């Protein structure tokens, strides 16, 4: 009896999942059968395998999926009409046979078809939008740098003005203290020996 695993997926497990699902697509099988097959091999549930495929792995193999679909169409066109149905119904109960390797011509055919497809046009449009977005972000960055430099210069001027104000306040305080000292001095008059009046400060 196998136990259900709940640990994180490894790169090798993702690769096995992709290989088996792509093989099922090429041979006209179902993804559910692929998930069950992977689940048995990795001691995981079919639902966990399906979630991993749809949430992460499938996004990494978009081109391979298209190639597998193209190969499936070629196989169906070469076999009798009832053969794909028979094969699809049997894949849920039996492990599928190993699929043949991709040929160079298959890849070229797929790329030519993909280049003229709506997906290629959509990617081109998206690429142009991203290029424009990058250019706009570069302009925003330059503007932000300029604004930062202006703010820095203004801050420096404010600091200099503040220091000048402190210095002026210090001078004014010293003058006020001196005046207070002069006002606090007492002035007296005295008569010297010759009878002259002199001013004295205490």
Secondary structure, DSSP 8 states (H G I E B T S, - for coil): ------S---HHHHHHHHHHHHHHHHTT--HHHHHHHHHHHHT--HHHHHHHIIIIIHHHTHHHHHHHHHHHHHHHHHS-HHHHHHHHHHTTTS---------HHHHHHHHHHHHTSHHHHHHHHHHHHHHHHHHHHHHHHHHHHHHHHHHHHHHHHHHHHHHHHHHHHHHHHHHHHHHHHHHH--EEEEE-TTS-EEEEE-
